[in-house]
Amino acid sequence: ESQFDMIKKLELNEEAHKELLAYCHKKNILFLSSPFDHESIDLLDKLGLKIIKIASGEITNLPFLRHIGSLGKEIILSTGMSNLDEISESLNVLIDSGTHKSKITVLHANTMYPTPMQDVNLNAILTIKEKFSVKVGYSDHTLGIEVGVAAVAMGASCVEKHFTIDKTMDGPDHRASLDPNELKELVRSIRNIEKALGSYEKRPSPSEIVNIDAVRKSIVASKAIKKGDVLSSSNLTVKRPGTGLSPMMWDKVLNHLADRDYEIDELIII
C-alpha cells in the first residue's frame, strides 16, 4: 500500500482525540498530538491542548508556523533535517507570531528510522542551547535507550521516543520503537540521570562525608621522637586516618621542635 493509504487507515478523528484525552486525564498523562495542517491545528486548539508539537517536516512551512505561533501555547519544535539557519528562521516566525521564546523547546532530531549511531550528533544539543538560549530536547529514533539517556546528561529537558506494544506490527515505526519494558527502563534511567546530575557546585556529598577521616591521611611519627627533637622527613610520614594534621601542612611542620615525646605512628600536634 502507499504511504498515504497506510496513514489514512491510521487517521484519528475528533471523537478518537476526545477519547484519548479523557483516558490520559484519568491516568494523569499529558496528551500530545502533532498537527500537519491548519484544520488539525484548529482541532487541537479547540480540544484545549497546552502543548503543540511541530514535526520536523513543518519547520520550513511559514503559514503553518505562523498559525501555531499565534496561539501562544507551549511549543515543541522538532528540527530533523534542518540546519541552524532554518532553526533560527522558524524560531523568529513563532516568536514574531506571538509565542514567547521561553515557551519553546527545540528538539534535536534525526528523521531516519532507525537512526544510525554515527548520525546521532548529540553535541548539536549543546550548539542549539548555546546559540538560541532556548530549552532543548531530543527526539530519539535510535534502537535502544542509551542515546536518549545520554541526551538528558547533555541537557535535554525532554526526550521523545516512539512506543509500541509489538515491534512486529505493520508500519515503518515499530522496529525503532520501545516496547513496554524498554519504556519503563528508559524512564527509570532518565530519572536516575536527573538525580545524578545534581548541582554545579563541587563539594563533598552527604553520603561521602563519613569517608573523609577514614580515607585521608595525617602527619604521624615514622619512628619514636623525643621531646626537643627536630621534626623532619626522617622521623615523619603520612598515614591514615585523616583525624590529625593534614599532609598539606607538611612544610609548616618541618623543622619544628617536638614539644613532647611521640611513639611510632602517633599523630603529630603543633
Backbone as numpy.savetxt, mean C-alpha at the origin, in Angstrom:
# Nx Ny Nz CAx CAy CAz Cx Cy Cz
-18.50 -16.47 -30.27 -19.33 -15.28 -30.27 -18.46 -14.03 -30.27
-19.00 -12.94 -30.75 -18.26 -11.69 -30.76 -18.18 -11.12 -29.35
-17.26 -10.17 -29.15 -17.15 -9.52 -27.84 -18.45 -8.80 -27.49
-19.06 -8.17 -28.49 -20.32 -7.47 -28.24 -21.39 -8.44 -27.74
-21.51 -9.59 -28.42 -22.52 -10.58 -28.02 -22.26 -11.09 -26.61
-20.99 -11.30 -26.29 -20.64 -11.79 -24.96 -21.02 -10.76 -23.90
-20.65 -9.49 -24.14 -20.94 -8.44 -23.17 -22.44 -8.18 -23.06
-23.13 -8.22 -24.21 -24.57 -8.01 -24.20 -25.27 -9.04 -23.34
-24.76 -10.26 -23.37 -25.35 -11.34 -22.59 -25.18 -11.12 -21.09
-24.12 -10.36 -20.74 -23.81 -10.13 -19.33 -24.30 -8.77 -18.83
-25.03 -8.06 -19.68 -25.48 -6.71 -19.34 -26.42 -6.73 -18.14
-26.25 -5.73 -17.24 -27.10 -5.61 -16.06 -28.03 -4.43 -16.22
-29.32 -4.66 -16.07 -30.27 -3.56 -16.19 -30.42 -2.83 -14.84
-31.30 -1.84 -14.82 -31.47 -1.02 -13.62 -31.93 -1.85 -12.43
-32.85 -2.78 -12.66 -33.35 -3.60 -11.56 -32.25 -4.47 -10.96
-31.37 -4.99 -11.82 -30.25 -5.79 -11.32 -29.32 -4.94 -10.46
-29.09 -3.67 -10.89 -28.28 -2.76 -10.09 -28.91 -2.52 -8.72
-30.22 -2.32 -8.70 -30.91 -2.07 -7.44 -30.81 -3.29 -6.52
-30.94 -4.48 -7.11 -30.82 -5.69 -6.31 -29.43 -5.83 -5.71
-28.41 -5.55 -6.52 -27.03 -5.63 -6.04 -26.76 -4.57 -4.98
-27.29 -3.37 -5.18 -27.13 -2.31 -4.19 -27.72 -2.73 -2.84
-28.90 -3.30 -2.87 -29.55 -3.73 -1.64 -28.75 -4.82 -0.94
-28.22 -5.75 -1.73 -27.44 -6.84 -1.14 -26.14 -6.31 -0.53
-25.48 -5.41 -1.25 -24.24 -4.83 -0.73 -24.50 -4.06 0.56
-25.60 -3.31 0.59 -25.95 -2.57 1.80 -26.15 -3.53 2.97
-26.82 -4.65 2.70 -27.06 -5.65 3.74 -25.75 -6.23 4.26
-24.77 -6.39 3.38 -23.48 -6.99 3.74 -22.42 -5.96 4.09
-22.81 -4.68 4.15 -21.87 -3.60 4.46 -20.70 -3.55 3.48
-21.04 -3.68 2.18 -20.06 -3.60 1.10 -20.38 -2.36 0.26
-19.36 -1.59 -0.07 -19.57 -0.42 -0.93 -19.78 -0.89 -2.37
-20.90 -0.52 -2.96 -21.22 -0.94 -4.33 -20.55 0.00 -5.33
-19.89 -0.57 -6.33 -19.26 0.20 -7.40 -19.70 -0.35 -8.74
-19.73 0.54 -9.74 -20.02 0.12 -11.10 -19.35 1.10 -12.05
-18.80 0.59 -13.14 -18.10 1.44 -14.11 -19.00 1.73 -15.31
-19.37 2.98 -15.54 -20.17 3.31 -16.72 -19.30 3.39 -17.97
-19.92 3.16 -19.12 -19.21 3.28 -20.38 -19.95 4.17 -21.37
-21.02 4.81 -20.90 -21.76 5.74 -21.76 -22.50 6.72 -20.86
-23.06 7.76 -21.46 -23.71 8.81 -20.68 -24.96 8.31 -19.97
-25.71 7.42 -20.60 -26.90 6.88 -19.96 -26.55 6.12 -18.69
-25.44 5.40 -18.74 -25.01 4.64 -17.56 -24.54 5.58 -16.45
-23.89 6.68 -16.83 -23.48 7.67 -15.83 -24.72 8.20 -15.10
-25.74 8.54 -15.87 -26.97 9.07 -15.28 -27.64 8.04 -14.37
-27.60 6.77 -14.79 -28.19 5.71 -13.97 -27.48 5.60 -12.63
-26.15 5.56 -12.67 -25.40 5.41 -11.43 -25.58 6.62 -10.52
-25.69 7.80 -11.13 -25.95 9.01 -10.34 -27.32 8.91 -9.68
-28.31 8.45 -10.42 -29.67 8.31 -9.90 -29.73 7.29 -8.77
-28.92 6.25 -8.88 -28.88 5.22 -7.85 -28.13 5.66 -6.60
-27.51 6.83 -6.66 -26.84 7.38 -5.48 -25.46 6.86 -5.21
-24.75 6.35 -6.22 -23.40 5.87 -6.00 -22.50 7.01 -5.53
-21.69 6.72 -4.52 -20.81 7.75 -3.96 -19.49 7.85 -4.73
-19.13 6.76 -5.41 -17.87 6.72 -6.16 -18.16 6.24 -7.58
-17.56 6.92 -8.56 -17.65 6.50 -9.95 -16.28 6.04 -10.41
-16.21 4.84 -10.96 -14.96 4.31 -11.49 -14.91 4.57 -13.00
-13.83 5.20 -13.45 -13.62 5.45 -14.88 -12.63 4.42 -15.40
-13.08 3.61 -16.34 -12.21 2.56 -16.88 -11.12 3.16 -17.76
-10.05 2.41 -17.94 -8.88 2.91 -18.68 -9.22 3.38 -20.08
-10.13 2.69 -20.73 -10.45 3.03 -22.11 -11.14 4.37 -22.29
-11.62 4.97 -21.18 -12.35 6.24 -21.26 -11.48 7.44 -20.90
-10.19 7.23 -20.66 -9.35 8.32 -20.16 -9.15 9.43 -21.19
-9.40 9.13 -22.48 -9.29 10.15 -23.52 -10.67 10.56 -24.07
-11.73 10.23 -23.33 -13.10 10.52 -23.77 -13.56 11.82 -23.11
-13.28 12.93 -23.77 -13.51 14.25 -23.18 -14.95 14.46 -22.71
-15.99 14.27 -23.56 -17.37 14.49 -23.09 -17.74 13.60 -21.90
-17.25 12.37 -21.94 -17.50 11.41 -20.86 -16.89 11.90 -19.55
-15.64 12.36 -19.62 -14.95 12.85 -18.43 -15.65 14.08 -17.88
-16.07 14.98 -18.76 -16.76 16.19 -18.31 -18.06 15.84 -17.58
-18.78 14.87 -18.11 -20.04 14.46 -17.51 -19.81 13.96 -16.08
-18.85 13.08 -15.92 -18.56 12.53 -14.59 -18.00 13.61 -13.67
-17.09 14.43 -14.19 -16.52 15.50 -13.38 -17.55 16.47 -12.86
-18.63 16.69 -13.62 -19.66 17.64 -13.23 -20.49 17.16 -12.03
-20.40 15.87 -11.72 -21.20 15.31 -10.63 -20.59 15.60 -9.26
-19.29 15.88 -9.22 -18.63 16.20 -7.96 -18.48 15.03 -7.02
-18.57 13.81 -7.54 -18.45 12.61 -6.70 -16.98 12.21 -6.53
-16.75 11.25 -5.64 -15.44 10.60 -5.58 -15.24 9.86 -6.91
-14.00 9.92 -7.41 -13.70 9.29 -8.71 -12.47 8.40 -8.58
-12.58 7.22 -9.16 -11.40 6.35 -9.33 -11.09 6.32 -10.81
-9.92 6.84 -11.17 -9.52 6.96 -12.57 -8.46 5.93 -12.91
-8.80 4.96 -13.73 -7.85 3.93 -14.13 -7.04 4.42 -15.34
-5.75 4.12 -15.36 -4.85 4.73 -16.35 -4.12 3.72 -17.22
-4.71 2.54 -17.42 -4.08 1.58 -18.31 -3.91 2.13 -19.72
-2.80 1.83 -20.35 -2.47 2.23 -21.73 -2.14 3.71 -21.87
-2.11 4.46 -20.77 -1.93 5.92 -20.87 -0.54 6.34 -20.44
-0.17 7.58 -20.85 1.08 8.17 -20.41 0.78 9.35 -19.48
1.82 9.99 -18.97 1.63 11.05 -17.99 0.87 12.24 -18.56
1.12 12.57 -19.83 0.41 13.70 -20.43 -1.10 13.43 -20.51
-1.46 12.20 -20.86 -2.88 11.85 -20.94 -3.54 11.86 -19.56
-2.80 11.38 -18.57 -3.32 11.44 -17.20 -3.53 12.89 -16.77
-2.55 13.72 -17.08 -2.65 15.14 -16.72 -3.86 15.79 -17.37
-4.07 15.52 -18.65 -5.21 16.11 -19.37 -6.53 15.64 -18.77
-6.64 14.38 -18.49 -7.90 13.86 -17.94 -8.16 14.42 -16.55
-7.13 14.55 -15.74 -7.30 15.15 -14.41 -7.77 16.60 -14.53
-7.18 17.33 -15.45 -7.58 18.72 -15.64 -9.04 18.83 -16.06
-9.49 17.91 -16.93 -10.89 17.93 -17.36 -11.81 17.67 -16.18
-11.49 16.67 -15.38 -12.33 16.33 -14.23 -12.38 17.48 -13.23
-11.24 18.08 -12.98 -11.17 19.19 -12.01 -11.89 20.42 -12.55
-11.65 20.75 -13.81 -12.30 21.93 -14.41 -13.82 21.74 -14.50
-14.26 20.48 -14.52 -15.69 20.21 -14.62 -16.40 20.27 -13.28
-15.62 20.36 -12.19 -16.26 20.54 -10.89 -15.86 19.58 -9.80
-14.94 18.66 -10.06 -14.51 17.70 -9.05 -13.19 18.14 -8.44
-13.14 18.29 -7.12 -11.90 18.67 -6.46 -10.89 17.53 -6.54
-9.62 17.90 -6.70 -8.57 16.90 -6.87 -8.51 15.92 -5.69
-8.87 16.40 -4.51 -8.82 15.54 -3.33 -9.80 14.38 -3.41
-10.77 14.47 -4.33 -11.75 13.40 -4.48 -11.36 12.37 -5.54
-10.19 12.55 -6.15 -9.79 11.67 -7.26 -8.67 10.73 -6.82
-8.86 9.45 -7.09 -7.81 8.46 -6.90 -7.40 7.93 -8.27
-6.11 8.01 -8.57 -5.59 7.57 -9.86 -5.01 6.16 -9.72
-5.55 5.24 -10.50 -5.07 3.86 -10.47 -4.00 3.65 -11.54
-2.81 3.21 -11.12 -1.87 2.67 -12.10 -2.43 1.34 -12.57
-2.35 1.07 -13.86 -2.97 -0.15 -14.39 -2.27 -0.61 -15.65
-2.40 -1.89 -15.93 -2.01 -2.48 -17.20 -3.21 -3.30 -17.67
-3.64 -3.10 -18.91 -4.89 -3.69 -19.37 -4.75 -5.07 -20.01
-3.56 -5.65 -19.97 -3.41 -7.01 -20.49 -3.87 -8.00 -19.41
-4.68 -9.01 -19.82 -5.21 -10.01 -18.90 -4.67 -11.39 -19.29
-3.83 -12.04 -18.49 -3.17 -11.48 -17.31 -1.97 -10.62 -17.71
-1.56 -9.73 -16.82 -0.42 -8.85 -17.09 0.89 -9.58 -16.86
1.82 -9.58 -17.83 3.14 -10.17 -17.59 3.88 -9.39 -16.51
4.61 -10.06 -15.67 5.30 -9.40 -14.56 6.23 -8.29 -15.04
6.88 -8.51 -16.18 7.83 -7.51 -16.66 7.14 -6.24 -17.15
5.82 -6.28 -17.27 5.08 -5.10 -17.73 4.32 -4.39 -16.61
4.47 -4.86 -15.38 3.71 -4.29 -14.26 4.14 -2.85 -13.96
5.44 -2.62 -13.82 6.00 -1.28 -13.57 5.38 -0.61 -12.36
5.48 -1.24 -11.22 4.91 -0.67 -10.00 5.52 0.68 -9.63
6.74 0.95 -10.07 7.36 2.24 -9.75 6.56 3.42 -10.29
5.71 3.15 -11.29 4.87 4.22 -11.82 3.92 4.77 -10.76
3.60 3.97 -9.76 2.77 4.46 -8.65 3.45 5.66 -7.99
4.75 5.54 -7.75 5.49 6.63 -7.12 5.54 7.85 -8.02
5.69 7.62 -9.32 5.74 8.73 -10.28 4.43 9.49 -10.31
3.32 8.78 -10.38 2.00 9.40 -10.42 1.75 10.20 -9.15
2.08 9.62 -8.01 1.84 10.29 -6.73 2.65 11.58 -6.63
3.92 11.51 -7.05 4.80 12.68 -6.95 4.40 13.77 -7.94
4.07 13.38 -9.17 3.81 14.37 -10.22 2.48 15.08 -10.04
1.45 14.34 -9.60 0.11 14.92 -9.58 -0.41 15.20 -8.17
0.30 14.76 -7.15 -0.12 14.99 -5.75 -1.57 14.54 -5.53
-1.85 13.33 -5.96 -3.19 12.74 -5.80 -3.07 11.42 -5.04
-4.22 10.94 -4.59 -4.25 9.59 -4.04 -4.01 8.60 -5.19
-3.27 7.56 -4.91 -2.96 6.58 -5.96 -3.44 5.20 -5.53
-3.69 4.37 -6.53 -4.06 2.99 -6.30 -3.48 2.12 -7.40
-3.87 0.86 -7.39 -3.34 -0.06 -8.40 -4.43 -1.02 -8.84
-4.60 -1.13 -10.16 -5.52 -2.09 -10.75 -4.72 -3.30 -11.20
-4.88 -4.41 -10.49 -3.99 -5.56 -10.65 -4.63 -6.64 -11.51
-3.99 -6.90 -12.66 -4.45 -7.96 -13.55 -3.42 -9.08 -13.67
-2.47 -9.12 -12.74 -1.50 -10.21 -12.74 -2.12 -11.46 -12.12
-1.47 -12.59 -12.33 -1.88 -13.81 -11.65 -1.34 -13.78 -10.23
-2.12 -14.24 -9.27 -1.66 -14.27 -7.89 -1.95 -12.97 -7.16
-1.40 -12.87 -5.94 -1.72 -11.71 -5.08 -0.50 -10.86 -4.73
0.72 -11.32 -5.03 1.89 -10.64 -4.50 2.06 -9.22 -5.04
1.70 -8.98 -6.29 1.88 -7.65 -6.86 0.93 -6.65 -6.21
-0.30 -7.06 -5.97 -1.25 -6.19 -5.28 -0.77 -5.83 -3.88
-0.21 -6.80 -3.18 0.32 -6.55 -1.84 1.50 -5.58 -1.91
2.38 -5.79 -2.89 3.53 -4.90 -3.06 3.10 -3.48 -3.38
2.01 -3.34 -4.13 1.51 -2.01 -4.48 1.12 -1.22 -3.23
0.52 -1.91 -2.26 0.15 -1.25 -1.01 1.40 -0.77 -0.28
2.45 -1.59 -0.29 3.69 -1.19 0.35 4.31 0.03 -0.33
3.96 0.25 -1.60 4.51 1.40 -2.34 3.58 2.61 -2.30
2.50 2.52 -1.56 1.67 3.70 -1.37 0.28 3.63 -1.96
-0.10 2.50 -2.55 -1.45 2.40 -3.12 -2.48 2.42 -1.99
-3.46 3.32 -2.11 -4.50 3.42 -1.09 -5.68 2.52 -1.40
-5.74 2.00 -2.61 -6.77 1.02 -2.95 -6.21 0.07 -4.01
-6.73 -1.13 -4.02 -6.30 -2.15 -4.98 -7.55 -2.73 -5.65
-7.54 -2.73 -6.97 -8.62 -3.38 -7.73 -8.14 -4.75 -8.18
-8.96 -5.76 -7.96 -8.61 -7.11 -8.37 -9.87 -7.83 -8.82
-9.83 -8.46 -9.97 -10.98 -9.20 -10.45 -11.21 -10.45 -9.59
-12.49 -10.79 -9.45 -12.90 -11.85 -8.55 -13.87 -12.79 -9.27
-13.69 -14.07 -9.06 -14.59 -15.05 -9.67 -14.83 -16.19 -8.70
-15.95 -16.88 -8.87 -16.19 -18.08 -8.07 -15.67 -19.32 -8.76
-15.25 -19.17 -10.03 -14.77 -20.33 -10.79 -13.91 -19.85 -11.95
-12.62 -20.13 -11.91 -11.70 -19.66 -12.93 -11.89 -20.35 -14.29
-12.66 -21.41 -14.32 -12.87 -22.13 -15.59 -14.12 -21.65 -16.31
-14.81 -20.68 -15.78 -16.02 -20.17 -16.43 -15.67 -19.49 -17.75
-16.66 -19.38 -18.64 -16.46 -18.73 -19.92 -16.23 -17.23 -19.74
-15.38 -16.67 -20.61 -15.10 -15.24 -20.54 -13.62 -14.99 -20.37
-13.15 -13.80 -20.76 -11.72 -13.51 -20.79 -11.10 -13.17 -19.45
-11.92 -12.85 -18.44 -11.36 -12.32 -17.20 -11.12 -13.37 -16.12
-11.77 -14.51 -16.22 -11.77 -15.44 -15.08 -10.39 -15.97 -14.73
-9.55 -16.21 -15.75 -8.23 -16.80 -15.47 -7.34 -15.85 -14.68
-7.55 -14.55 -14.88 -6.73 -13.57 -14.17 -7.42 -13.07 -12.90
-8.47 -13.76 -12.48 -9.22 -13.35 -11.30 -8.86 -14.22 -10.11
-9.24 -13.76 -8.93 -9.02 -14.51 -7.71 -10.26 -15.31 -7.36
-10.04 -16.50 -6.81 -11.16 -17.26 -6.28 -11.39 -16.81 -4.83
-12.45 -17.29 -4.17 -12.75 -16.80 -2.81 -11.60 -16.93 -1.82
-10.91 -18.05 -1.81 -9.81 -18.23 -0.85 -8.66 -17.28 -1.16
-8.38 -17.07 -2.44 -7.30 -16.15 -2.80 -7.66 -14.71 -2.44
-8.93 -14.35 -2.61 -9.35 -13.00 -2.24 -9.19 -12.78 -0.74
-9.57 -13.76 0.05 -9.38 -13.66 1.50 -7.91 -13.48 1.84
-7.05 -14.21 1.15 -5.62 -14.13 1.42 -5.07 -12.76 1.01
-5.56 -12.21 -0.11 -5.14 -10.88 -0.54 -5.52 -9.84 0.51
-6.76 -9.88 0.97 -7.21 -8.91 1.97 -6.40 -9.05 3.25
-6.19 -10.30 3.70 -5.42 -10.53 4.91 -4.00 -9.99 4.78
-3.38 -10.23 3.63 -2.01 -9.78 3.40 -1.93 -8.26 3.36
-2.91 -7.63 2.70 -2.91 -6.17 2.62 -3.10 -5.56 4.00
-3.99 -6.12 4.80 -4.18 -5.60 6.16 -2.90 -5.72 6.98
-2.17 -6.81 6.80 -0.89 -6.97 7.51 0.13 -5.93 7.04
0.17 -5.68 5.74 1.10 -4.69 5.21 0.75 -3.31 5.73
-0.53 -2.99 5.80 -0.95 -1.69 6.34 -0.46 -1.51 7.76
-0.56 -2.56 8.57 -0.05 -2.49 9.94 1.47 -2.35 9.93
2.12 -3.11 9.05 3.58 -3.14 9.04 4.20 -1.82 8.57
3.47 -1.06 7.75 4.02 0.20 7.24 4.28 1.19 8.36
3.41 1.23 9.35 3.64 2.07 10.52 3.76 3.55 10.21
4.60 4.23 11.01 4.83 5.66 10.84 6.18 5.88 10.16
6.47 7.14 9.90 7.77 7.46 9.30 8.84 7.67 10.37
8.46 7.57 11.63 9.42 7.77 12.72 10.22 6.50 12.95
11.53 6.65 13.12 12.38 5.51 13.44 12.68 5.54 14.93
12.15 4.57 15.62 12.34 4.46 17.07 12.12 3.01 17.47
12.58 2.62 18.68 12.31 1.26 19.12 10.81 1.03 19.26
10.33 -0.10 18.78 8.91 -0.41 18.89 8.63 -0.97 20.28
7.36 -0.91 20.71 7.03 -1.45 22.03 7.43 -2.90 22.20
7.33 -3.70 21.12 7.63 -5.13 21.25 9.12 -5.41 21.41
9.97 -4.48 20.98 11.41 -4.77 21.03 12.14 -4.05 22.16
11.46 -3.12 22.84 12.11 -2.40 23.93 12.61 -3.37 25.00
11.87 -4.44 25.21 12.25 -5.42 26.24 13.57 -6.12 25.89
14.01 -6.04 24.63 15.23 -6.73 24.22 16.49 -5.88 24.37
16.31 -4.57 24.59 17.46 -3.66 24.53 18.54 -4.07 25.51
18.19 -4.22 26.79 19.21 -4.53 27.79 19.87 -5.88 27.53
19.08 -6.86 27.08 19.63 -8.20 26.88 20.55 -8.28 25.67
20.27 -7.47 24.64 21.00 -7.59 23.37 22.20 -6.65 23.29
22.08 -5.46 23.87 23.19 -4.51 23.80 24.26 -4.86 24.83
25.37 -4.16 24.78 26.53 -4.48 25.62 26.92 -3.30 26.50
27.75 -3.60 27.48 28.25 -2.60 28.42 29.76 -2.74 28.54
30.37 -1.69 29.07 31.82 -1.75 29.33 32.03 -2.49 30.65
32.87 -3.54 30.59 33.13 -4.35 31.78 34.63 -4.57 31.92
35.00 -5.06 33.10 36.41 -5.39 33.35 36.75 -6.70 32.63
37.85 -6.69 31.89 38.29 -7.92 31.22 39.21 -8.75 32.11
39.62 -8.14 33.22 40.46 -8.82 34.21 40.24 -8.11 35.54
40.78 -8.64 36.61 40.65 -7.99 37.91 41.34 -6.63 37.87
40.68 -5.61 38.41 41.21 -4.25 38.42 41.24 -3.77 39.87
42.37 -3.19 40.29 42.53 -2.66 41.63 42.19 -1.17 41.65
41.73 -0.72 42.79 41.46 0.71 42.96 42.72 1.50 42.65
42.58 2.54 41.81 43.71 3.37 41.41 44.35 2.96 40.11
44.03 1.75 39.60 44.57 1.35 38.31 44.00 2.24 37.20
44.79 2.42 36.14 44.32 3.18 34.98 43.43 2.27 34.12
42.23 2.76 33.81 41.34 2.00 32.94 41.82 2.11 31.50
42.03 0.97 30.84 42.62 0.96 29.50 42.06 -0.20 28.69
42.45 -0.23 27.42 41.98 -1.32 26.55 42.54 -2.66 26.98
43.53 -2.66 27.84 44.12 -3.92 28.29 43.36 -4.53 29.46
42.54 -3.72 30.16 41.78 -4.29 31.28 40.26 -4.07 31.15
39.85 -3.58 29.96 38.43 -3.38 29.70 38.00 -4.14 28.45
36.73 -4.49 28.39 36.13 -5.07 27.19 34.63 -4.73 27.20
33.91 -5.21 26.19 32.46 -4.99 26.17 31.76 -6.34 26.11
30.71 -6.46 26.93 29.93 -7.70 26.98 28.48 -7.37 27.30
27.62 -8.32 26.97 26.24 -8.23 27.38 26.14 -8.46 28.89
25.09 -7.93 29.55 23.95 -7.16 29.04 24.26 -5.67 28.91
23.31 -4.92 28.39 23.52 -3.49 28.20 22.99 -2.66 29.35
23.19 -3.13 30.56 22.65 -2.43 31.74 23.65 -1.47 32.37
24.87 -1.41 31.81 25.89 -0.51 32.35 26.23 0.60 31.39
27.50 1.03 31.44 27.95 2.10 30.54 27.96 1.61 29.09
27.42 2.41 28.21 27.40 2.06 26.79 28.81 2.05 26.23
29.13 1.09 25.35 30.43 1.09 24.68 30.68 2.37 23.87
29.65 3.15 23.59 29.85 4.43 22.93 30.61 5.42 23.82
30.71 5.10 25.13 31.46 5.95 26.07 32.90 5.45 26.26
33.30 4.51 25.42 34.62 3.88 25.55 35.75 4.90 25.68
35.79 5.87 24.78 36.88 6.86 24.80 36.87 7.71 26.06
35.70 7.96 26.63 35.61 8.76 27.85 36.06 7.98 29.08
35.90 6.65 29.02 36.29 5.82 30.16 37.81 5.60 30.21
38.42 5.49 29.02 39.87 5.23 28.97 40.64 6.30 29.72
41.67 5.85 30.45 42.59 6.71 31.20 42.01 7.23 32.51
40.76 6.87 32.82 40.25 7.16 34.15 40.93 6.24 35.16
41.04 6.73 36.41 41.54 5.89 37.49 40.37 5.16 38.14
40.55 3.87 38.34 39.49 3.09 38.98 39.29 3.58 40.40
38.05 3.89 40.78 37.80 4.41 42.13 37.46 3.30 43.12
37.54 2.03 42.62 37.36 0.87 43.49 37.86 -0.36 42.78
37.86 -1.46 43.47 38.27 -2.74 42.87 37.14 -3.28 41.98
37.56 -3.96 40.90 36.59 -4.62 40.02 37.01 -6.06 39.80
36.01 -6.95 39.82 36.27 -8.32 39.44 36.04 -8.48 37.94
36.56 -9.55 37.36 36.39 -9.79 35.92 34.89 -9.84 35.56
34.54 -9.19 34.47 33.19 -9.09 33.93 32.26 -8.15 34.71
32.80 -7.47 35.72 31.97 -6.55 36.48 31.76 -5.25 35.69
30.57 -4.68 35.76 30.26 -3.44 35.06 31.10 -2.30 35.61
31.67 -1.51 34.68 32.48 -0.37 35.06 31.58 0.82 35.36
31.90 1.56 36.40 31.15 2.75 36.79 32.13 3.91 36.92
31.82 5.03 36.29 32.65 6.23 36.46 31.75 7.42 36.81
